[in-house]
Amino acid sequence: MIAFISEDAGIDRAEIGDDTLLFSEGFIDSFTMSSVLAVIEEQKGIQIEMSDVTLENFDSLSRILAFVDRQTAGG
């Protein structure tokens, strides 16, 4: 996921850690976030509701992975 985000956003992979605040700190924008959501839905076979797209769920890699784990575990 880090590789995808860094490539899509055009930032150095070394700048992104598990707890880097991707959106809040300006590393990614809404276009990159849309791409991230599409990749997660395609790779994990889940549907992400717009109400789930919050900073709490998607502002860092660790939050994204925790959200995906919850969704693939059934909610």
Beta strands, then each sheet from edge to edge (+ up, - down):
end
